[in-house]
Amino acid sequence: MRILGAVLAGGESKRFGSDKAMALFAGQPLLAHVAAALAPQVEAMVICGHDWPPYETITDLPTTGLGPLGGLCAALVTARLRDFDAVLCVPCDTLGLPSDLAARLGAGPAVAMGQRSIGLWPASLASSLLARIASGGRRSLQSWADACEAREVDCGALHNINRPEDLA
């Protein structure tokens, strides 16, 4: 199975107060930690909504301002156009990703228990997600996961960074 990795990094970091993707943990930006954990598990990787060379940056679809769902939609469309089977999606503010995350999630759609922004999504869902966004319905990853009947999988202890004090 050809998997495209997608790091969701386009958020406004309102609760954090500054660019969360660039916040330092153990001397490196959070985005670097996530990219390093994800890269060995995928054939190629994109960063949704943030420049992070050497990886390709993609813009949310069908428009900006949709939160993580726009990043996932862009990744699914990119995966479909490039003949990937699935997207392994992770937010830029998650530490503790297992080295076998893709294997744990198995066949998608599947999400990490308690962390629906971490998931494995078949690229074939791109058109369905575009249609859902166009319909004006709920635009959250949770509602999308529910609509797709995504399985919840125990992926171990994952640490989501929402505030600067969470880095401690």
TAJONOR-V444251 format. One line per field, one symbol per residue. ss: DSSP state (H for helix, E for strand, - for the rest). psi: psi as a letter, one per 20 degrees, with the letter a starting at -180 (. if undefined). burial: b if it has 24 or more other C-alpha atoms within 12 Angstrom, else e. A space follows every 10 residues. Layout:
ss=???
psi=???
burial=???
This chain:
ss=--EEEEEE-- ---------H HH-EE--EEH HHHHHHHHH- ---EEEEE-- -E--EEEE-- -------HHH HHHHHHHHHH H----EEEEE E--EE----- HHHHH----E EE--EEEEEE EEHHHHHHHH HHHH------ HHHHHHH--- EEE-----EE ---HHHH-
psi=poppqopokj rilghhiroh hjpppkjqqg hhggghhhgi irhrqqpojp pmqjqppqqq qirrjjbhhh gggggggggg hjkqhrpopp qikpqkpqik gggghbprpq qppimiiorp pphiighggg hgghijaplq hghggghilp qppojaoqop ohqhihh.
burial=eebbbbbbbb beeeeeeebb bbbbeeeebb bbbbbbbbbe bbebbbbbbb ebeeeebbbb bbeeebbbbb bbbbbbbbbb eeebbbbbbb bbbbbbbbee bbebbbbbbb bbeebbbbbb bbbbbbeebb ebbeeeeebb bbebbeebeb bbbebeebbb bbeeeeee
